[in-house]
């Protein structure tokens, strides 16, 4: 008897435990570890993917996924989420946040 198998190709960055989860479900997967340059490119792709998913769903789970990718980008670029948060706080102190919901319509030179 010949088994009917189907293969889905992804070629995308996934969370660290995904291969383990796939194997534990009885499936087989092929994966590799990316070199640094390719990893940074795939992180950028993942950032766009997660942003699009959040924009479509508006779910806090997708927002958490986006934050996880931001954390990974910071680490991959030699920083940390704490350093990014410190930069955010500094910028908010100097320029404000978005709590006042200000829509800038135009600016004119006098």
N, C-alpha and C positions, 0 to 999 in steps of 0.2 A: 504494500500500500504506500503510495507516495503522499507525503505531507504537503499540504498547501501552505506555504509560508509567504508572508508579506513583509517587506522591508520598507521602512520609512526613513528617509534621509533628512537630517536636521542641520548639521554644520553650524551649530550655534552654541554659545556659552551657556552652561547650565550650572546650577548649584552643586556643591561638592558631593553631596550624598545621592544625587540622581542616579548614577550608574548602579550603586548598591540597591537602591529602591527598585530599579528595573529588574535586576537579577533576582531579587527576592520575590518578585511577582511571577517568576518563571520564564521571563523573556531573556533574550541575549542582546547585548549592546556592544558596540565598538566605540572606543573613545581614546583620546590622547591628551597629553599635557602640552599646552601652548607655550612657545617661547615668548619672552617678554613683549616684544614688538607686536606680535599677533594678538597677544592677550589684551594689550591696551586697545587695539583696534576693535576686538570683539566686545570689550567692555563698553566702548562708545556705541556700538550697535545695540547692545543690551540696554543701555541707558535710553536710547530712542524707543526701543521696543516696550520697555516698562512704562515710559512716559505716555506712549500711545494707548497702552492698556488702561492706565489710570484715567486718561482723558475720556476714553470710551465708557468706562464703568463707574468712575467717581468713587470706587470702593477704597476703604482704608487698607484693605489687604494689598491692593495694587500699589497704594502709596507707600506701604511698608516695603514692598519689593523694590520700588524706586529708591528708597532710602538705603536699602542693602547694597544696591549697585553703586550709589554715590559713595558709600563707605569703602567698597572695593576699589573704586577709582582713586580715592584719596590714598589708600594704602599702596596701590600699584604705582602711584606717582610720588611715593616717598613721604607722604604726609599721614594724617590721621583724621578721623571724623571729629575728634576733639579740636584739632587745629582749624578745621573747616568751620566748626561751630564758633570758635573764638573769632575768626574772621567775620562770620555772620553777625555776631554780637557787636563787634567794633563798627561794622558798616551801619548796622541799625542805630547805634548810638550817634553816629555822625549824620546819617541821612534819613533815619526813621525806618519804620517797617511798612506794613500795608494795612494796618488796622483801621485807619481812617477812610479807606476806600476812595482815595482821591483819584479822579480821572482828569489828567492834564489835557486841556483842549487845544490851547495855542499859547504861543509866546511871541511878543512883539518887541522890537527894539524901539526905544524912545528917542 
